[in-house]
């Protein structure tokens, strides 16, 4: 898991990621901190998301989106509108 933490920290720079212990359902608490050490977001992630490359990529993409929302650079309604437009035109995110 140390390797995964390093990958997440690299992908989320300037934020830092911390993985909690495995719970009874084999999930981990992922906590993302800003440069001041404040918690920016938290999410439960499965072992599978951390082990399979395609799921890990999807996880990082989702974290980037959630960080943009937390920073106020992206509004959730904009994401919904873009996804709706892609669905109408036959492409999916």
KATANOR-V743130 format. One record per pair of residues at least 24 apart in sequence whose ideal C-beta (glycine too) atoms are under 7 Angstrom apart, sorted by sequence separation. I is the first residue (numbers start at 1). J is the second residue. D is the distance in Angstrom with one decimal. If there is no record, write none. Layout:
# KATANOR-V743130
I:J:D + I:J:D
This chain:
# KATANOR-V743130
15:40:6.3 + 41:66:5.4 + 41:67:6.9 + 40:67:6.5 + 41:70:5.8 + 40:70:5.4 + 32:63:6.6 + 32:67:7.0 + 4:50:5.1 + 11:60:4.8 + 12:63:6.2 + 15:67:6.5
